[in-house]
Amino acid sequence: MTGDDRAQERLRWRSRRGLLEMDLILQRFMARHLAALDGDDLAVYDRLLDLPDNDFLDLAMGRREADDPAWRPLLQKIRES
């Protein structure tokens, strides 16, 4: 298992959330995009996973815009999933 594989598995584990809605959103996102994310995107995703579920859900659903512009492209991918 390579370092990238371990990082992706860690992110898969961290993507399990307490809110069913977030679980569904992130499962679809990971199935479609996780393997193609570069190191910068993986780092952004890792930081997004540090957010409380409700805050992350608001960003993922587009009910709130990210303060950090670096998060916006990845959040758009999550929304489109």
N, C-alpha and C positions, 0 to 999 in steps of 0.2 A: 504494500500500500504506500503510495507516494504521499508527500507532504500536502499536496493539493487535495488528494482523496481524503486525508485525515481532516483537513480544514473543512471540506464540504460535509463530511459526516458530523463534525462538531456543530456546524451551522444547522444541519437537519435536526439534530437533537435540540438545539436551542430554539428552533422554530416551533416547537410544540408549545402551544399557548393555553391559557386558562379559558379563553373565549372561543367557542366553537366557530364563530365567524372568522376569527383570525386564523384558526387552524385551516379552515377551508381555503381562504385566500392564499395563505403561504404555501399550502400543499400544491395548489395549481401553479403558483409562481415558481416554486422549486422544480416542479416537473418540466416546466417549459424553459426555464432560464438558468438554473443554478450551474449546470455544467459549462455554460458559455461565459460566465462572469469572469472578469479579470481581477487581479489583485486589489485594485482600487475599489471596484464594485463590491467585492467580498468584504473589504474593510468597512465600507458604508453600511452594508447589510448587517454586519456584526454590531455596529453602533446602533442601528435601528432596533435590533433585538434587545438592546439594553433598556428601551423605553417601556413604560408600563403599558399593558395591553390596550387600555382605552385610548391612550395617546397615540399609539401605533395604529389602532383601528381608524381613528379620525384622519390620520395622514394617508393611510392606505385607501380609504373610501373617498378621499378628496374633500372631506368636510373642513379640513384645515391644511394650509400650505406649510411646508417645511421652512423653518428659519434659516437652515443651512442650505445654500444653493447646491452644494455637492450632493445632497440627498435627492434632489428633484428628478434627475433622470432615472434613478433606480425606483423611486416611488411611482413614476409613470409606468415602468415595466410591471410593477406589482399591480397597479390599477388596471392595466390592459390584460392581465392574466385572467 
